[in-house]
């Protein structure tokens, strides 16, 4: 969480420009070298985990996290929250670090939230799962 919090405010640049930091997030994923116009929520989570010696999915797909680590019955601060986007049956999704819930929302710290690293609320109904690293995920 400290690494993710330290990235707060990193944002996508306007059209015609690219934020090199977001390109760096993509470096350990299957879209290495892409600019900040590619979806980057999963790249951000992969990068944050790599910074603390935890292997991620290596994928830029948010739903790849549903197969990573171990499932949690109840979320824990800092766990990976995987959400659906648009249609729960589609391949599209979102991923970030769990902060808290209330009666209606799950709050995540993540990348590509309003085009930046920030805290944002999502409907609880969008949650597909919560994940935590297994011991063998540590580098």
N, C-alpha and C positions, 0 to 999 in steps of 0.2 A: 504494500500500500504506500510506503514512503516513496518508492520510485514513481508510482503513478501520480501521487500528489505533487511531486516535484515537477511534473510535466504540465500541470494545470495552466491553461491559457495557450498552449501550443495550438495553432490554428491553421486551417487551409488558407492558402493565399488566393488572391483574385485570379481570374482567368488570365492566362498568359504568363503567370509566375507559378513557382512551386516552392513549398516549404521543405528545405533539405532535411529537417528533422523528421518529417513524416516519411520521406523517402528512406531514411534510416530505419524507421519502424518496419518497413517492408523487407529489410535486408535478410532476415531469417525466415522468410516465408516463400511460398511458391510464386510470388509476384515481385521478387527482388528487382530493384531498379525502377519500379513504377513511381510516378509522381504522386502528389497529394490529391489528385482528382479521382484516384481509385479508392474504393471503400477501404477504410483502414482501421476499423474497430478491432478486428482480430489481429491484425499486424501489431497494433498497440499492445494488446494483451501479451502476445508472443514476446515482444521486445521487453516489456516490463519484467516478465518472468525470467527471461534470459539474463537480465541485469542482476538478478539475485540467485542465479545458478539453478533455475528450474527449467527443464525442457518443456516447451509448449507443443502445439500441434504442427507447427511449420506450415500451416495453411492460412490463407487469407479469408477462408469461409468461416463465418461466425458459427455455423452449426457443426463445424468440425470439432468443437469443444464438447459436444454431447458424447463423443467417444473417448475423450481424454480423462485421465485421472479416475477418480471414483465419484459416484453419485452421492449426494447428500440428501437425506430426508428433510432436513431443516437447514436453511442457509446460515452461514457463519460470516462474520465480518471479514471481508477480503476474498471470499470464495468467488469463483467464476460463475456468473449468471448468464445463461443462454436464453435468448428471447426469440419469439417468432416475429416476423415482420410481414404485414399485409395479410398473408394466408398461412395459418399454422401448418398446412400440408406442403407448402412450397419449400424450396431450397434456401430461400432468403431468411436472414435473421440478423440479430445484433448480439454483441457480447461485451461484458464489462465486469468490473469488480463490484461486488455487492457491498452496499453500505447499510441499508435498513429497509424496512417496509412499514406501511401504515395500512389502514383498512382498504385502500384502493390502489396503492402504488408500490412499486419496488424502485428504490433509488440506487443508481449506479454511478460509479466514477469510471469514466471510459473515454476512449478516443472516438472521433467522428460523431460526437454528440453535439448538435448544432454547429457542425464543422470545426469543432475544437475539442480539447481535453477539458472536461468539466463534469460536474455532478448534474444528473438529470433524472426525472421521474418517468416511469413507464407503467402502463396498466399491469396489475398483478396477473391478469388473465393471459398476458403475453409470455409469461415465464414457461420455458420448456424444461428447465432443469438447473440445478446448482451442482458445481463440480469442485473437487478438492484434489490436489496432487497426491499421487501414490508415492511411497518411499523411492521407487525406482525412477521417478520423474526428476529427482534431484541429480544434477550433473556431478 
